[in-house]
Amino acid sequence: MIDLDAIEVPLICPNCEFYNPVTIKQARLGDVLICRGCKANLQCVDALGQLANARSAIQKRFAELAELFHKPIRLTLKL
């Protein structure tokens, strides 16, 4: 299974507009990051729970896909 929490996305500092990498897990859990540009504290807030909902939906689809690969495939061979 793919670890979606380890994927990094850019977070733009509202003060200095510096790009800071943040993992989906950090954003989902509301971690506080320090901007690499201006050293301000940036708190990730997923107010609507969109990251958690998207993560659950993607994991569900991957589980369905994995289940499809476990089903036997019937092939007819013609010589």
PDB file as gemmi writes it, atoms N, CA and C in Angstrom:
CRYST1    1.000    1.000    1.000  90.00  90.00  90.00 P 1                      
ATOM      1  N   MET A   1       0.846  -1.180   0.000  1.00  0.00           N  
ATOM      2  CA  MET A   1       0.000   0.000   0.000  1.00  0.00           C  
ATOM      3  C   MET A   1       0.895   1.247   0.000  1.00  0.00           C  
ATOM      4  N   ILE A   2       0.447   2.244  -0.663  1.00  0.00           N  
ATOM      5  CA  ILE A   2       1.197   3.500  -0.753  1.00  0.00           C  
ATOM      6  C   ILE A   2       0.981   4.316   0.518  1.00  0.00           C  
ATOM      7  N   ASP A   3       2.054   4.864   1.061  1.00  0.00           N  
ATOM      8  CA  ASP A   3       1.958   5.698   2.260  1.00  0.00           C  
ATOM      9  C   ASP A   3       1.646   7.132   1.833  1.00  0.00           C  
ATOM     10  N   LEU A   4       0.377   7.476   1.846  1.00  0.00           N  
ATOM     11  CA  LEU A   4      -0.043   8.807   1.402  1.00  0.00           C  
ATOM     12  C   LEU A   4       0.425   9.906   2.353  1.00  0.00           C  
ATOM     13  N   ASP A   5       0.607   9.558   3.619  1.00  0.00           N  
ATOM     14  CA  ASP A   5       1.026  10.560   4.607  1.00  0.00           C  
ATOM     15  C   ASP A   5       2.438  11.070   4.355  1.00  0.00           C  
ATOM     16  N   ALA A   6       3.251  10.316   3.627  1.00  0.00           N  
ATOM     17  CA  ALA A   6       4.643  10.709   3.395  1.00  0.00           C  
ATOM     18  C   ALA A   6       4.813  11.637   2.191  1.00  0.00           C  
ATOM     19  N   ILE A   7       3.756  11.852   1.436  1.00  0.00           N  
ATOM     20  CA  ILE A   7       3.841  12.709   0.255  1.00  0.00           C  
ATOM     21  C   ILE A   7       3.992  14.167   0.685  1.00  0.00           C  
ATOM     22  N   GLU A   8       4.953  14.862   0.076  1.00  0.00           N  
ATOM     23  CA  GLU A   8       5.192  16.273   0.410  1.00  0.00           C  
ATOM     24  C   GLU A   8       4.473  17.190  -0.571  1.00  0.00           C  
ATOM     25  N   VAL A   9       3.902  18.244  -0.036  1.00  0.00           N  
ATOM     26  CA  VAL A   9       3.264  19.283  -0.844  1.00  0.00           C  
ATOM     27  C   VAL A   9       3.842  20.626  -0.416  1.00  0.00           C  
ATOM     28  N   PRO A  10       3.857  21.607  -1.319  1.00  0.00           N  
ATOM     29  CA  PRO A  10       4.408  22.914  -0.936  1.00  0.00           C  
ATOM     30  C   PRO A  10       3.406  23.726  -0.118  1.00  0.00           C  
ATOM     31  N   LEU A  11       3.914  24.389   0.893  1.00  0.00           N  
ATOM     32  CA  LEU A  11       3.125  25.304   1.706  1.00  0.00           C  
ATOM     33  C   LEU A  11       3.766  26.685   1.566  1.00  0.00           C  
ATOM     34  N   ILE A  12       2.987  27.653   1.130  1.00  0.00           N  
ATOM     35  CA  ILE A  12       3.516  29.000   0.914  1.00  0.00           C  
ATOM     36  C   ILE A  12       3.290  29.829   2.172  1.00  0.00           C  
ATOM     37  N   CYS A  13       4.368  30.413   2.670  1.00  0.00           N  
ATOM     38  CA  CYS A  13       4.280  31.262   3.859  1.00  0.00           C  
ATOM     39  C   CYS A  13       3.500  32.530   3.515  1.00  0.00           C  
ATOM     40  N   PRO A  14       2.497  32.885   4.313  1.00  0.00           N  
ATOM     41  CA  PRO A  14       1.737  34.106   4.033  1.00  0.00           C  
ATOM     42  C   PRO A  14       2.532  35.392   4.290  1.00  0.00           C  
ATOM     43  N   ASN A  15       3.622  35.298   5.061  1.00  0.00           N  
ATOM     44  CA  ASN A  15       4.430  36.486   5.366  1.00  0.00           C  
ATOM     45  C   ASN A  15       5.470  36.778   4.286  1.00  0.00           C  
ATOM     46  N   CYS A  16       6.251  35.765   3.931  1.00  0.00           N  
ATOM     47  CA  CYS A  16       7.371  35.997   3.020  1.00  0.00           C  
ATOM     48  C   CYS A  16       7.218  35.273   1.674  1.00  0.00           C  
ATOM     49  N   GLU A  17       6.150  34.493   1.516  1.00  0.00           N  
ATOM     50  CA  GLU A  17       5.853  33.748   0.295  1.00  0.00           C  
ATOM     51  C   GLU A  17       6.931  32.721  -0.052  1.00  0.00           C  
ATOM     52  N   PHE A  18       7.626  32.228   0.963  1.00  0.00           N  
ATOM     53  CA  PHE A  18       8.642  31.194   0.779  1.00  0.00           C  
ATOM     54  C   PHE A  18       7.945  29.838   0.724  1.00  0.00           C  
ATOM     55  N   TYR A  19       8.394  28.971  -0.184  1.00  0.00           N  
ATOM     56  CA  TYR A  19       7.828  27.627  -0.287  1.00  0.00           C  
ATOM     57  C   TYR A  19       8.451  26.727   0.775  1.00  0.00           C  
ATOM     58  N   ASN A  20       7.602  26.118   1.573  1.00  0.00           N  
ATOM     59  CA  ASN A  20       8.038  25.202   2.621  1.00  0.00           C  
ATOM     60  C   ASN A  20       7.409  23.839   2.362  1.00  0.00           C  
ATOM     61  N   PRO A  21       8.212  22.774   2.333  1.00  0.00           N  
ATOM     62  CA  PRO A  21       7.625  21.449   2.132  1.00  0.00           C  
ATOM     63  C   PRO A  21       6.925  20.970   3.400  1.00  0.00           C  
ATOM     64  N   VAL A  22       5.763  20.390   3.222  1.00  0.00           N  
ATOM     65  CA  VAL A  22       5.000  19.837   4.344  1.00  0.00           C  
ATOM     66  C   VAL A  22       4.429  18.501   3.885  1.00  0.00           C  
ATOM     67  N   THR A  23       4.479  17.500   4.758  1.00  0.00           N  
ATOM     68  CA  THR A  23       3.886  16.208   4.394  1.00  0.00           C  
ATOM     69  C   THR A  23       2.378  16.276   4.630  1.00  0.00           C  
ATOM     70  N   ILE A  24       1.677  15.399   3.955  1.00  0.00           N  
ATOM     71  CA  ILE A  24       0.224  15.365   4.122  1.00  0.00           C  
ATOM     72  C   ILE A  24      -0.126  15.026   5.570  1.00  0.00           C  
ATOM     73  N   LYS A  25       0.678  14.195   6.203  1.00  0.00           N  
ATOM     74  CA  LYS A  25       0.423  13.847   7.602  1.00  0.00           C  
ATOM     75  C   LYS A  25       0.537  15.077   8.499  1.00  0.00           C  
ATOM     76  N   GLN A  26       1.573  15.896   8.278  1.00  0.00           N  
ATOM     77  CA  GLN A  26       1.744  17.110   9.084  1.00  0.00           C  
ATOM     78  C   GLN A  26       0.550  18.048   8.895  1.00  0.00           C  
ATOM     79  N   ALA A  27       0.108  18.199   7.659  1.00  0.00           N  
ATOM     80  CA  ALA A  27      -1.028  19.084   7.382  1.00  0.00           C  
ATOM     81  C   ALA A  27      -2.308  18.515   7.980  1.00  0.00           C  
ATOM     82  N   ARG A  28      -2.495  17.218   7.857  1.00  0.00           N  
ATOM     83  CA  ARG A  28      -3.712  16.565   8.365  1.00  0.00           C  
ATOM     84  C   ARG A  28      -3.814  16.648   9.878  1.00  0.00           C  
ATOM     85  N   LEU A  29      -2.654  16.536  10.558  1.00  0.00           N  
ATOM     86  CA  LEU A  29      -2.649  16.543  12.029  1.00  0.00           C  
ATOM     87  C   LEU A  29      -2.545  17.937  12.636  1.00  0.00           C  
ATOM     88  N   GLY A  30      -2.357  18.955  11.792  1.00  0.00           N  
ATOM     89  CA  GLY A  30      -2.300  20.325  12.297  1.00  0.00           C  
ATOM     90  C   GLY A  30      -0.980  20.690  12.945  1.00  0.00           C  
ATOM     91  N   ASP A  31       0.111  20.125  12.456  1.00  0.00           N  
ATOM     92  CA  ASP A  31       1.427  20.429  13.013  1.00  0.00           C  
ATOM     93  C   ASP A  31       1.809  21.889  12.802  1.00  0.00           C  
ATOM     94  N   VAL A  32       2.663  22.385  13.691  1.00  0.00           N  
ATOM     95  CA  VAL A  32       3.211  23.736  13.560  1.00  0.00           C  
ATOM     96  C   VAL A  32       4.583  23.612  12.908  1.00  0.00           C  
ATOM     97  N   LEU A  33       4.790  24.346  11.827  1.00  0.00           N  
ATOM     98  CA  LEU A  33       6.054  24.339  11.102  1.00  0.00           C  
ATOM     99  C   LEU A  33       6.728  25.688  11.249  1.00  0.00           C  
ATOM    100  N   ILE A  34       8.024  25.710  11.085  1.00  0.00           N  
ATOM    101  CA  ILE A  34       8.779  26.963  11.109  1.00  0.00           C  
ATOM    102  C   ILE A  34       9.153  27.287   9.669  1.00  0.00           C  
ATOM    103  N   CYS A  35       8.770  28.476   9.211  1.00  0.00           N  
ATOM    104  CA  CYS A  35       9.080  28.896   7.853  1.00  0.00           C  
ATOM    105  C   CYS A  35      10.588  28.955   7.681  1.00  0.00           C  
ATOM    106  N   ARG A  36      11.079  28.395   6.586  1.00  0.00           N  
ATOM    107  CA  ARG A  36      12.512  28.406   6.317  1.00  0.00           C  
ATOM    108  C   ARG A  36      12.985  29.768   5.825  1.00  0.00           C  
ATOM    109  N   GLY A  37      12.039  30.644   5.475  1.00  0.00           N  
ATOM    110  CA  GLY A  37      12.403  31.974   5.004  1.00  0.00           C  
ATOM    111  C   GLY A  37      12.446  32.995   6.130  1.00  0.00           C  
ATOM    112  N   CYS A  38      11.291  33.241   6.765  1.00  0.00           N  
ATOM    113  CA  CYS A  38      11.211  34.293   7.787  1.00  0.00           C  
ATOM    114  C   CYS A  38      11.164  33.760   9.217  1.00  0.00           C  
ATOM    115  N   LYS A  39      11.206  32.443   9.395  1.00  0.00           N  
ATOM    116  CA  LYS A  39      11.209  31.776  10.702  1.00  0.00           C  
ATOM    117  C   LYS A  39       9.905  31.958  11.487  1.00  0.00           C  
ATOM    118  N   ALA A  40       8.820  32.302  10.791  1.00  0.00           N  
ATOM    119  CA  ALA A  40       7.521  32.427  11.456  1.00  0.00           C  
ATOM    120  C   ALA A  40       6.947  31.036  11.717  1.00  0.00           C  
ATOM    121  N   ASN A  41       6.092  30.932  12.734  1.00  0.00           N  
ATOM    122  CA  ASN A  41       5.401  29.676  13.019  1.00  0.00           C  
ATOM    123  C   ASN A  41       4.192  29.570  12.103  1.00  0.00           C  
ATOM    124  N   LEU A  42       4.093  28.457  11.393  1.00  0.00           N  
ATOM    125  CA  LEU A  42       2.977  28.210  10.486  1.00  0.00           C  
ATOM    126  C   LEU A  42       2.222  26.993  10.987  1.00  0.00           C  
ATOM    127  N   GLN A  43       0.951  27.177  11.330  1.00  0.00           N  
ATOM    128  CA  GLN A  43       0.155  26.040  11.776  1.00  0.00           C  
ATOM    129  C   GLN A  43      -0.733  25.594  10.637  1.00  0.00           C  
ATOM    130  N   CYS A  44      -0.624  24.322  10.321  1.00  0.00           N  
ATOM    131  CA  CYS A  44      -1.458  23.739   9.266  1.00  0.00           C  
ATOM    132  C   CYS A  44      -2.839  23.461   9.853  1.00  0.00           C  
ATOM    133  N   VAL A  45      -3.873  23.964   9.191  1.00  0.00           N  
ATOM    134  CA  VAL A  45      -5.233  23.758   9.667  1.00  0.00           C  
ATOM    135  C   VAL A  45      -6.073  23.212   8.518  1.00  0.00           C  
ATOM    136  N   ASP A  46      -6.561  22.001   8.683  1.00  0.00           N  
ATOM    137  CA  ASP A  46      -7.480  21.393   7.725  1.00  0.00           C  
ATOM    138  C   ASP A  46      -8.873  21.510   8.323  1.00  0.00           C  
ATOM    139  N   ALA A  47      -9.428  22.712   8.253  1.00  0.00           N  
ATOM    140  CA  ALA A  47     -10.674  23.030   8.948  1.00  0.00           C  
ATOM    141  C   ALA A  47     -11.845  22.160   8.507  1.00  0.00           C  
ATOM    142  N   LEU A  48     -11.917  21.817   7.243  1.00  0.00           N  
ATOM    143  CA  LEU A  48     -13.049  21.041   6.734  1.00  0.00           C  
ATOM    144  C   LEU A  48     -12.779  19.542   6.703  1.00  0.00           C  
ATOM    145  N   GLY A  49     -11.589  19.137   7.106  1.00  0.00           N  
ATOM    146  CA  GLY A  49     -11.246  17.729   7.103  1.00  0.00           C  
ATOM    147  C   GLY A  49     -11.067  17.156   5.706  1.00  0.00           C  
ATOM    148  N   GLN A  50     -10.748  18.002   4.745  1.00  0.00           N  
ATOM    149  CA  GLN A  50     -10.630  17.560   3.361  1.00  0.00           C  
ATOM    150  C   GLN A  50      -9.471  16.591   3.165  1.00  0.00           C  
ATOM    151  N   LEU A  51      -8.354  16.804   3.848  1.00  0.00           N  
ATOM    152  CA  LEU A  51      -7.221  15.899   3.702  1.00  0.00           C  
ATOM    153  C   LEU A  51      -7.542  14.515   4.251  1.00  0.00           C  
ATOM    154  N   ALA A  52      -8.181  14.469   5.391  1.00  0.00           N  
ATOM    155  CA  ALA A  52      -8.533  13.176   5.977  1.00  0.00           C  
ATOM    156  C   ALA A  52      -9.555  12.453   5.100  1.00  0.00           C  
ATOM    157  N   ASN A  53     -10.527  13.184   4.577  1.00  0.00           N  
ATOM    158  CA  ASN A  53     -11.542  12.575   3.712  1.00  0.00           C  
ATOM    159  C   ASN A  53     -10.922  12.076   2.407  1.00  0.00           C  
ATOM    160  N   ALA A  54     -10.058  12.869   1.807  1.00  0.00           N  
ATOM    161  CA  ALA A  54      -9.415  12.475   0.559  1.00  0.00           C  
ATOM    162  C   ALA A  54      -8.515  11.264   0.786  1.00  0.00           C  
ATOM    163  N   ARG A  55      -7.778  11.251   1.886  1.00  0.00           N  
ATOM    164  CA  ARG A  55      -6.893  10.125   2.210  1.00  0.00           C  
ATOM    165  C   ARG A  55      -7.695   8.843   2.364  1.00  0.00           C  
ATOM    166  N   SER A  56      -8.823   8.917   3.064  1.00  0.00           N  
ATOM    167  CA  SER A  56      -9.667   7.736   3.252  1.00  0.00           C  
ATOM    168  C   SER A  56     -10.230   7.243   1.922  1.00  0.00           C  
ATOM    169  N   ALA A  57     -10.675   8.163   1.073  1.00  0.00           N  
ATOM    170  CA  ALA A  57     -11.243   7.785  -0.224  1.00  0.00           C  
ATOM    171  C   ALA A  57     -10.196   7.131  -1.115  1.00  0.00           C  
ATOM    172  N   ILE A  58      -8.987   7.674  -1.130  1.00  0.00           N  
ATOM    173  CA  ILE A  58      -7.917   7.113  -1.956  1.00  0.00           C  
ATOM    174  C   ILE A  58      -7.525   5.731  -1.445  1.00  0.00           C  
ATOM    175  N   GLN A  59      -7.404   5.563  -0.136  1.00  0.00           N  
ATOM    176  CA  GLN A  59      -7.053   4.256   0.419  1.00  0.00           C  
ATOM    177  C   GLN A  59      -8.133   3.220   0.110  1.00  0.00           C  
ATOM    178  N   LYS A  60      -9.390   3.641   0.140  1.00  0.00           N  
ATOM    179  CA  LYS A  60     -10.490   2.731  -0.184  1.00  0.00           C  
ATOM    180  C   LYS A  60     -10.393   2.279  -1.634  1.00  0.00           C  
ATOM    181  N   ARG A  61     -10.095   3.193  -2.541  1.00  0.00           N  
ATOM    182  CA  ARG A  61      -9.975   2.847  -3.962  1.00  0.00           C  
ATOM    183  C   ARG A  61      -8.781   1.916  -4.202  1.00  0.00           C  
ATOM    184  N   PHE A  62      -7.669   2.145  -3.512  1.00  0.00           N  
ATOM    185  CA  PHE A  62      -6.516   1.256  -3.638  1.00  0.00           C  
ATOM    186  C   PHE A  62      -6.849  -0.150  -3.128  1.00  0.00           C  
ATOM    187  N   ALA A  63      -7.616  -0.235  -2.052  1.00  0.00           N  
ATOM    188  CA  ALA A  63      -8.016  -1.545  -1.531  1.00  0.00           C  
ATOM    189  C   ALA A  63      -8.916  -2.267  -2.535  1.00  0.00           C  
ATOM    190  N   GLU A  64      -9.816  -1.533  -3.182  1.00  0.00           N  
ATOM    191  CA  GLU A  64     -10.680  -2.130  -4.202  1.00  0.00           C  
ATOM    192  C   GLU A  64      -9.853  -2.610  -5.394  1.00  0.00           C  
ATOM    193  N   LEU A  65      -8.870  -1.838  -5.788  1.00  0.00           N  
ATOM    194  CA  LEU A  65      -8.001  -2.218  -6.894  1.00  0.00           C  
ATOM    195  C   LEU A  65      -7.192  -3.470  -6.554  1.00  0.00           C  
ATOM    196  N   ALA A  66      -6.664  -3.529  -5.353  1.00  0.00           N  
ATOM    197  CA  ALA A  66      -5.901  -4.698  -4.916  1.00  0.00           C  
ATOM    198  C   ALA A  66      -6.793  -5.937  -4.898  1.00  0.00           C  
ATOM    199  N   GLU A  67      -8.043  -5.780  -4.510  1.00  0.00           N  
ATOM    200  CA  GLU A  67      -8.979  -6.897  -4.484  1.00  0.00           C  
ATOM    201  C   GLU A  67      -9.239  -7.428  -5.898  1.00  0.00           C  
ATOM    202  N   LEU A  68      -9.307  -6.541  -6.870  1.00  0.00           N  
ATOM    203  CA  LEU A  68      -9.510  -6.962  -8.255  1.00  0.00           C  
ATOM    204  C   LEU A  68      -8.355  -7.817  -8.764  1.00  0.00           C  
ATOM    205  N   PHE A  69      -7.150  -7.505  -8.354  1.00  0.00           N  
ATOM    206  CA  PHE A  69      -5.985  -8.264  -8.792  1.00  0.00           C  
ATOM    207  C   PHE A  69      -5.913  -9.642  -8.146  1.00  0.00           C  
ATOM    208  N   HIS A  70      -6.634  -9.863  -7.062  1.00  0.00           N  
ATOM    209  CA  HIS A  70      -6.607 -11.164  -6.393  1.00  0.00           C  
ATOM    210  C   HIS A  70      -7.613 -12.142  -6.990  1.00  0.00           C  
ATOM    211  N   LYS A  71      -8.522 -11.660  -7.827  1.00  0.00           N  
ATOM    212  CA  LYS A  71      -9.513 -12.538  -8.454  1.00  0.00           C  
ATOM    213  C   LYS A  71      -8.856 -13.313  -9.588  1.00  0.00           C  
ATOM    214  N   PRO A  72      -9.259 -14.582  -9.763  1.00  0.00           N  
ATOM    215  CA  PRO A  72      -8.661 -15.359 -10.856  1.00  0.00           C  
ATOM    216  C   PRO A  72      -9.132 -14.829 -12.222  1.00  0.00           C  
ATOM    217  N   ILE A  73      -8.252 -14.962 -13.188  1.00  0.00           N  
ATOM    218  CA  ILE A  73      -8.530 -14.516 -14.550  1.00  0.00           C  
ATOM    219  C   ILE A  73      -8.699 -15.751 -15.424  1.00  0.00           C  
ATOM    220  N   ARG A  74      -9.776 -15.790 -16.171  1.00  0.00           N  
ATOM    221  CA  ARG A  74     -10.020 -16.933 -17.056  1.00  0.00           C  
ATOM    222  C   ARG A  74      -9.580 -16.552 -18.463  1.00  0.00           C  
ATOM    223  N   LEU A  75      -8.692 -17.362 -18.990  1.00  0.00           N  
ATOM    224  CA  LEU A  75      -8.196 -17.129 -20.341  1.00  0.00           C  
ATOM    225  C   LEU A  75      -8.481 -18.356 -21.194  1.00  0.00           C  
ATOM    226  N   THR A  76      -8.799 -18.114 -22.431  1.00  0.00           N  
ATOM    227  CA  THR A  76      -8.977 -19.193 -23.395  1.00  0.00           C  
ATOM    228  C   THR A  76      -7.831 -19.136 -24.377  1.00  0.00           C  
ATOM    229  N   LEU A  77      -7.147 -20.240 -24.515  1.00  0.00           N  
ATOM    230  CA  LEU A  77      -6.014 -20.311 -25.427  1.00  0.00           C  
ATOM    231  C   LEU A  77      -6.407 -21.068 -26.678  1.00  0.00           C  
ATOM    232  N   LYS A  78      -6.116 -20.516 -27.819  1.00  0.00           N  
ATOM    233  CA  LYS A  78      -6.395 -21.179 -29.092  1.00  0.00           C  
ATOM    234  C   LYS A  78      -5.076 -21.484 -29.779  1.00  0.00           C  
ATOM    235  N   LEU A  79      -4.951 -22.695 -30.249  1.00  0.00           N  
ATOM    236  CA  LEU A  79      -3.745 -23.105 -30.954  1.00  0.00           C  
ATOM    237  C   LEU A  79      -4.001 -23.212 -32.436  1.00  0.00           C  
TER     238      LEU A  79                                                      
END                                                                             
